[in-house]
Amino acid sequence: MITRLDSQTPDFSAKLDALLAWDSVSDHNVAQVVDDIIAEVKARGDAAVVEYTNRFDRRDAGSMAEFVVAADTLNSALAAIAPEQRQALEEAARRVRAYHEHQRQESWQYTEADGTVLGQKITPMERVGLYVPGGKASYPSSVLMNAIPAKVAGVDELTMVVPAPDGELNDMVLAAAKIAGVDRVITIGGAQAVAALAYGTETITKVDKIVGPGNIFVATAKRAVFGQVAIDMIAGPSEILVLCDGQTDPDWIAMDLFSQAEHDEQAQSILVSPDAVFLDQVEAAMQRLLPTMSRQTIIAESLAGRGALIKVADMDEAIALSNRIAPEHLEVSVEDPEALLPSIRHAGAIFMGRHTPEALGDYCAGPNHVLPTSGTARFSSPLGVYDFQKRSSIIFASPQGASTLAQTASILARSEDLEAHALSAEYRKR
């Protein structure tokens, strides 16, 4: 059902590397299709987007106007969902907004003794595009997690694209867009939607950044337009790493592993513990609980292909292994997780204690669930308000400051054989 590994075996490192290996966007045929779509959208704008959307999503639109969702439709969706669903969305949005308010950065400056002023100006991006998977899939949490930090940052215009195969839209997704403050919703998807956001069309204004998850065509398109616009990340499959001292209920841990495995067959769930008996108990719990799961087939394939139960010597080795893996989600299911926190170097989100399952972070705890995957937590961070703000340096030299700085600048410029640079600075010497 699931791979068992022991860190003390000679081939452990090689087996772990093989288990973790993942190349998120590497299909040459997909890349060629995406390149062709992007070229067509750049050349023909709305007409190309309409053609591709009609073909891929089985739509019959005559113009882009038919894909634009009216404000009344968002209001109707909010009214149509069950009261408990609306309450859950609004409570989640409140918590996500409150958390991200703490991330907002402000401009700052200081004045040197000679009167020179230095600082940094923080400015929100003007336009952002949000991609949301559509059709029968319902990911309202993705809408909240991407849209709210953009709005907290002060983004002027947030355009959401969401495919609607056969014209089918999900009321929860539209309701979430309304609650999160999305400015415009357009029912297009795929590489054509990414291209339209990146380059602009007659109907869609070019954005500064594209965020949000999608399939391999969407991920490939985001990679292709990076540089023309900013993107959040190229995300791999969801993953969870659980570090446990062996004292948490085995059923709880089994279900935590299932919570990631049910995403898709490529998701990764790993448990690390120094307690071999506990690993046996969790494996037994998984075998007992799996037949009760609605996504049993997906979970089973995910666990068999990419899951693992790993025996380590002690919790210190467990932490070292976690830092090597740099997981998207890290559960530290021990009695005193704060004692281990200083040693954790690489993780997208850290869930501390026995009563903090990763699922709380997915929906309503407050921190963002858009996290670095596939080991990129070594150098990347969760999506946040800072991803929608730009920083501009401020330099305001006083006459005395300019004269002083000119001497240093002149010497460095001439050492690089850049005479005009040197003279430009020297003209300001007193």
Buried (B, 14 or more C-beta within 10 A) or exposed (E): EBBEBBBEEEEBEEBBEEBBEBEBBEEEEBBEBBBEBBEBBBEEBBBBBBBBBBEBBEBEBEEBEBBBBEEEBBEBBBEEBEEEBBEBBBEBBBBBBEBBEEBBEEEEEEEEEBEBBBBEEBEBBBBBBBBBBBBEEBBBBBBBBBBBBBBBBBBEBBBBBBBBBEEEBBBBBBBBBBBBBBBBBBBBBBBBBBBBBBBBBEBBBBBBBBBBBBEBBBBBBBBBBEEBBBBBBBBBBBBBBBBBBBEBEBBBBBBBBBBBBBBEBBBBBBBBBBBEEBBEBBBEBBEEBBEEBEBBEBBBBBBEBBBBBBBBEEBEBBBBBBBBBBBBBBBBBBEEBEEBEEEBEBBBBBBBBBEBBBBEBBBBBBBBBBBBBBBBBEEBBBBBBBBBBBEEEEEEBBEBBBBBBBEEBBEEBBEEEEEEBBEBBBEBEE
